[in-house]
Amino acid sequence: MHTTICIITCGRPDGLARLFDSLVALEIPAGVDHEVLVVDNHPDQLGRDVCGSYSDRLPIRYEVEPRRGIPPARNAAIEKSSPETDFIAFVDDDETVDPGWLASLLAVQEQTGADVVTGPAVPRLAEDTPAWLVASGAFDLERYETGSDRPFAFTHNVLTRRTVFEQVQPNFDDRLIATGGSDTHFYLRARRAGFRITWADEAIAREWVPAERTSSRWLLKRALRIGGTDAFLHRDLEGTGSAWMALPWRAARYVARGVVRGLAFPARGRAAFIRCGQDLAHATGLVAGLFGYRYGEYRVKK
């Protein structure tokens, strides 16, 4: 069995080196061949020297994608994967992986026969993150029981059978180049095409959250962006009529939950307000998205 670990990178040489350090310690199951494919999306190719410095410890192949943006870089990773690759794994250049990460993904795939196996991205917050913000859980993502089916996956921690990419076309959609969500869009379509997506809770990646993201402002913008992207995904995959029927109700549920969270202020302090704010921002993004608004968090800067 051959597995390609794909990493797209753009201007994060230190993060890439940190990820490589964790990949060096990977436990590779018997009978599994693997390579690490890095696609550099930065015009100055800042990842080239980092890859060169690890080439004696990892089976690294370095490629460049000149067109800026996450979807083109992800698509290039798929296109440039070795022809013998059976499974393609994605992990981000601001993450590290636990030693058993790949083995856990492959084990769950073998046990379930799933076409896609995804796992958690556990936040690792900067040391100077305020204690109240850490305790709020604002950065935490949902986790599930190993083997449970999921409707979609994210490329921050996922293993995908190569044939899924061959059959679900296009892969990562350029319409989402500025807003993110091209991975959600792809895996939603894969699920609709009949491919099974399963959770592996022991396959842990850890996202290193920089200090500039540990603020209420960033969290609220992120929630607004996700709400707008969710609206686009619903409109694109289910139709405009369905979106107008479903999304206002979904937004109302976020508002209701936000109000309940806000009422917990006497007990939780500022943590209650940030969780309330996230829900209200998500609801705002959903409603604005009905009218075509999307926040361009990943807009390429000239």
C-alpha angles and dihedrals in degrees: 000000000000124000128186117205106208123203124179113200135187121179098329106111093152092050091047091053090049090052091049090053089058093045090054087062095049118132104229114202119234113270094024121119116193144178134191113231116195120193112195114208098178119103091225092051092228093174096061098085092043091055091048092053092055098040092103092055103037134038092244128174116188123207134170127223108195096191107088122232141071099263095052091048093049091048090050090053090056093045093049097045114118114273090236093057114126098179132025118206124195127202129163129248092238092059141075127206131222116245092255095047100107094035090054093050092049093045093053090046091053093045096048104027088228120165092216128031120189134180144185129297102208113203118239104195126207114268094245094053108132112260093233091055092049090050093048094073089223092141097044122110126207119270128201142195115282110260095025116133119246130199094224144353141220126231092233087086120003143126117205133186107243092233090065090065090046094053103037106067136219096028110204112011119233091210086077095051095114101034105040123227098109089123093052089046092052096047093045087056091046090054091049088051089060102261117140121236117197135184125238108190095184093057095090128188119178122216114213104217111205122225093251089065096051095089136100090238093058093045093052093048090049091051091048090050093049091050092052092046091049089054091051092049092051093047092047098046103030102028135252094275092055090047093054090050098045110029100062088055091047090050090050090054090053090050091050092049090047092053091050091050091048091054088062090070095110090058103032104028117196091356089069092052095051092050089047090049093050091054094047092047091050090050090049090051091051093052094042089048090061086066094046100264118143127169111235101221091157098041107147111247116223 
